[in-house]
Amino acid sequence: MNLKRNINSQIENSSPSVTNFRLDILEGLTRDPKRLSSKYFYDKKGDHLFQKIMAMPEYYLTQCELDIFKNKTAEIASLITIDDEPFDLIELGAGDAMKSSYLLKYLVENGIDYTYMPIDISGNILSILDQKLKKEIPGLDIVCLEGEYFDMLDKAAALSSRRKVVLFLGGNIGNMEVREAHDFCTHLNRSLTSGDRVLVGFDLKKNPHTILDAYNDTTGITADFNLNLLTRINRELEADFDLKSFQHYQTYDPVSGACRSYLVSLTDQQVTIDDTTITFRENELIDMEVSQKFSESDIEELAERSGFTIAGEIKDSKKWFIDSVWKVQ
């Protein structure tokens, strides 16, 4: 059967979210090399597994950025606020807002007029977040936006004409290829207006053993996190992946700064998704995720090439992580 016609026949009568998921999965697994988007890691179980990853002692990123938001909150606030001007604080991929909640609380306690707009692809995590923050920070004005980043940024702009401050934390900018990160930041710049600001978290290049250990834990939580996407495909797309036939593999290149996760097919095999058959060769890889690491000059170049100027930056106490604040001209 013609693959494009097959894919099109499968997406008929599907909801938009299921349609996009199916289309992206089929296109990713029929390309060479095979690739799956890490944005689909976050179903209910994926959310839970990622919470466990963030709690691992090897996964330094969470503690580094938490150090900044917990201990340098006033410094962050000074870089994103302008006099007493009200603004919308938009967080891309908000998750559980563990780090940003320190800033949210600080702003509320200091009488700063703002609306918090968390954006996440996971409706489950947003529902949990909404309940949690309303309980922990009385008086917080919160509007949850479920969907893709730029779709929801457009929605946020339609809801309010106030100045925008965008948070993109956790080193999530590193989940893009270098060219994709440039395109993303350029698109972000064009989605905002003069005076708006963006706070972006960057994981810095450091001892390669430290980085590799963060993504290759001996307990296997990261492996389970990657394999769970196959479980989700089985459940939501009626596929028949045998998880025991795939193995997690992690690499880090300290020169380019690219930390990459793969799943390796352990045998020649075929997987069926609806009416499409996907063939895997023994040792064939599925590219699951990149976690790019940056030098300070990399950050300066990315900001400049995408149309921003750097208004300030804050490092954690170990100097392993930077939250860089960019200004739209």
C-alpha positions in Angstrom: 0.0 0.0 0.0 1.3 3.5 -0.8 2.6 4.9 2.5 1.3 8.4 2.1 -2.2 7.1 1.2 -1.9 4.7 4.1 -1.0 7.4 6.6 -3.8 9.6 5.2 -6.4 6.8 5.6 -5.3 6.3 9.2 -5.9 9.9 10.3 -9.4 10.2 9.0 -12.0 10.6 11.8 -9.3 11.2 14.4 -9.1 14.1 16.9 -6.4 16.7 16.0 -4.1 15.6 18.8 -4.3 11.9 17.9 -4.0 12.8 14.2 -0.8 14.8 14.8 0.6 12.1 17.1 0.0 9.3 14.5 1.3 11.4 11.6 4.5 12.4 13.5 5.2 8.8 14.7 4.6 7.2 11.2 6.7 9.9 9.5 9.5 9.5 12.1 9.7 5.8 11.9 9.6 5.6 8.1 12.5 8.0 7.6 16.2 7.0 7.5 17.5 7.3 10.1 14.5 6.7 12.2 13.6 9.4 14.7 10.9 10.1 17.3 10.0 13.5 18.8 10.9 13.8 22.5 7.8 16.0 23.0 5.7 12.8 23.0 7.5 11.4 26.0 5.0 13.1 28.3 1.9 11.0 28.8 0.8 10.3 32.4 3.5 7.7 33.0 6.1 9.7 31.1 5.3 12.7 33.4 5.9 10.4 36.4 9.1 9.0 35.1 10.5 12.4 34.4 9.7 13.5 37.9 11.8 10.5 39.0 14.6 11.6 36.7 14.7 15.1 38.1 15.0 13.7 41.6 18.0 11.5 40.7 21.3 12.8 42.3 23.1 12.3 38.9 20.6 14.6 37.2 22.3 17.9 38.2 20.3 20.2 35.9 17.3 20.4 38.2 19.3 21.3 41.3 21.4 23.8 39.4 18.5 25.8 38.1 16.6 25.3 41.3 19.6 26.9 43.1 19.1 30.0 40.8 15.4 30.3 41.3 15.5 29.6 45.0 18.5 31.7 46.0 18.6 34.4 43.4 14.9 35.1 43.0 15.2 38.9 43.5 17.9 39.1 40.9 15.6 37.3 38.4 12.7 39.6 39.2 14.8 42.7 38.7 15.7 41.5 35.2 12.1 40.7 34.0 10.1 43.5 35.7 9.9 47.2 34.5 8.8 49.7 37.1 5.2 48.7 38.1 4.1 47.7 34.6 1.8 44.7 34.6 2.8 41.7 32.5 2.0 38.2 31.5 4.5 35.6 32.7 4.4 32.7 30.2 6.2 29.5 30.9 6.9 27.1 27.9 6.8 23.5 29.0 5.9 24.4 32.6 5.7 20.8 33.9 5.3 21.0 37.7 6.7 24.5 38.0 9.0 23.4 40.8 11.6 26.0 40.0 9.4 28.8 38.7 7.1 28.6 41.7 9.8 30.4 43.8 9.6 33.3 41.4 5.8 33.2 41.3 5.6 33.4 45.0 8.1 36.2 45.2 6.2 38.3 42.7 2.9 37.8 44.5 4.4 38.6 47.9 5.9 41.8 46.5 2.6 43.0 45.0 3.7 42.7 41.4 0.8 42.7 39.0 1.1 39.7 36.6 -0.7 36.7 35.2 1.0 33.3 35.1 0.3 31.5 31.8 1.9 28.0 31.9 2.0 26.2 28.5 2.4 22.5 28.3 1.5 19.7 25.8 0.4 17.6 28.8 -3.1 18.4 30.0 -2.5 16.0 32.9 0.4 17.9 34.2 -1.4 21.3 33.7 -4.4 20.0 35.7 -2.1 19.0 38.6 -0.2 22.3 38.4 -3.3 24.4 38.4 -4.6 22.8 41.6 -1.2 22.8 43.3 -0.4 26.5 42.6 -3.9 27.8 43.6 -3.4 26.0 46.9 0.2 27.1 47.5 0.1 30.6 46.2 -3.3 32.2 47.2 -4.0 35.2 45.0 -2.1 33.9 42.0 -3.7 34.8 38.7 -3.2 31.7 36.5 -4.4 30.7 33.0 -3.3 27.3 31.8 -2.7 26.8 28.1 -2.6 23.2 26.7 -0.9 22.8 23.4 2.1 23.5 21.2 4.3 26.5 22.2 3.7 28.9 19.4 0.0 28.1 19.1 -0.4 28.9 22.8 1.8 32.0 22.5 -0.6 33.3 19.9 -3.5 32.5 22.2 -1.8 34.3 25.1 -1.3 37.4 22.9 -5.0 37.2 22.0 -6.0 37.0 25.6 -4.0 40.0 26.8 -2.1 42.9 25.3 0.2 43.3 28.3 4.0 43.0 28.1 5.2 39.4 27.9 7.9 37.6 29.8 8.6 34.1 28.5 10.3 31.4 30.6 12.0 28.5 28.9 13.7 26.6 31.6 15.3 23.3 32.3 17.8 23.4 29.5 14.9 22.5 27.2 16.4 24.6 24.4 19.0 21.8 24.3 16.3 19.4 23.1 16.7 20.9 19.7 19.3 20.5 17.1 21.5 23.6 16.8 19.7 24.8 13.6 16.3 24.0 15.1 17.3 26.1 18.2 18.2 29.0 16.0 14.9 28.7 14.1 12.9 28.4 17.3 14.5 31.5 18.9 14.0 33.5 15.7 10.3 32.4 15.7 10.0 33.3 19.4 11.5 36.8 18.7 9.0 37.4 15.9 6.1 36.2 18.2 6.9 38.9 20.7 7.1 42.7 20.7 9.5 45.4 21.7 10.1 45.4 25.5 9.2 41.7 25.9 11.8 39.5 27.6 12.7 35.9 27.5 14.5 33.9 30.2 16.2 30.8 28.8 17.9 28.1 30.8 21.2 26.7 29.3 23.1 23.7 30.5 26.8 24.6 30.2 29.5 22.3 28.8 31.4 20.7 31.7 33.2 17.5 32.6 31.8 14.9 30.1 31.5 12.2 32.7 29.2 14.5 34.8 27.0 15.0 31.7 26.9 11.4 30.6 26.1 10.1 34.1 23.0 12.4 34.2 21.5 10.7 31.1 22.8 7.2 31.6 21.8 6.3 35.2 22.5 2.8 36.5 19.0 2.4 37.9 17.5 2.5 34.4 15.0 5.3 34.9 16.1 7.2 31.8 15.9 3.9 29.8 12.3 3.4 31.0 11.5 7.0 30.1 12.6 6.4 26.5 11.0 3.0 26.2 7.7 4.4 27.6 7.2 6.2 24.3 7.0 2.8 22.6 4.4 1.8 25.2 2.4 4.9 24.4 2.5 4.2 20.7 1.3 0.6 21.4 -1.6 1.9 23.5 -2.7 4.9 21.5 -2.0 3.7 18.0 -2.6 0.0 18.4 1.0 -0.9 17.6 2.9 -4.0 18.7 6.3 -2.9 19.8 8.1 -5.6 21.9 9.9 -3.5 24.5 12.3 -6.3 25.3 13.6 -6.1 21.7 14.9 -2.5 22.2 17.7 -1.2 24.4 18.5 2.3 25.5 21.9 3.8 24.4 23.4 7.1 25.4 26.3 9.2 24.0 27.9 12.5 24.7 30.3 14.4 22.4 32.1 17.0 24.5 33.3 18.8 21.3 29.9 19.5 19.8 28.1 19.4 23.1 25.5 17.0 21.8 24.2 14.4 24.3 22.0 11.9 22.4 19.6 9.2 23.4 18.8 6.2 21.2 16.8 3.0 21.2 18.6 0.1 19.6 16.8 -2.7 17.9 18.2 -5.9 19.3 17.1 -8.1 16.3 15.7 -8.0 12.8 12.0 -7.3 13.4 8.8 -5.8 12.1 6.4 -3.6 14.0 2.8 -2.8 12.9 1.2 0.5 13.5 -2.4 0.3 12.3 -2.0 -1.0 8.7 1.6 0.2 8.3 4.5 -2.2 8.8 7.8 -0.8 10.0 10.9 -2.9 9.4 13.9 -2.7 11.8 17.3 -4.2 11.1 19.4 -5.6 14.0 21.3 -2.8 15.7 19.3 -0.1 13.8 18.8 3.0 15.9 15.8 5.2 16.7 17.0 8.8 17.5 15.0 9.7 20.6 16.4 12.9 22.0 19.2 15.4 21.9 20.3 17.3 25.0 22.6 20.0 23.7 25.2 21.6 26.0 26.4 25.2 25.4 29.5 27.4 26.0 28.9 31.0 26.9 29.9 32.1 23.5 27.4 29.7 22.0 24.6 31.4 24.0 25.8 34.9 22.9 25.8 33.9 19.3 22.4 32.2 19.5 20.8 35.3 21.1 22.4 37.7 18.6 21.6 35.6 15.5 17.9 35.3 16.5 17.4 39.0 17.0 17.7 39.4 20.8 20.1 41.3 23.1 21.2 39.8 26.4 19.9 41.9 29.3 21.6 39.8 32.0 22.5 36.3 33.1 22.5 34.4 36.3 24.6 31.3 37.1 24.1 28.7 39.8 26.7 28.4 42.6 28.6 25.6 40.7 28.6 27.7 37.5 27.2 24.7 35.6 24.0 26.3 34.4 23.0 29.8 33.1 19.6 31.5 33.1 20.1 34.1 30.4 17.6 37.0 30.0 17.1 38.3 26.5 15.4 41.5 25.4 13.3 42.1 22.3 14.3 45.3 20.6 
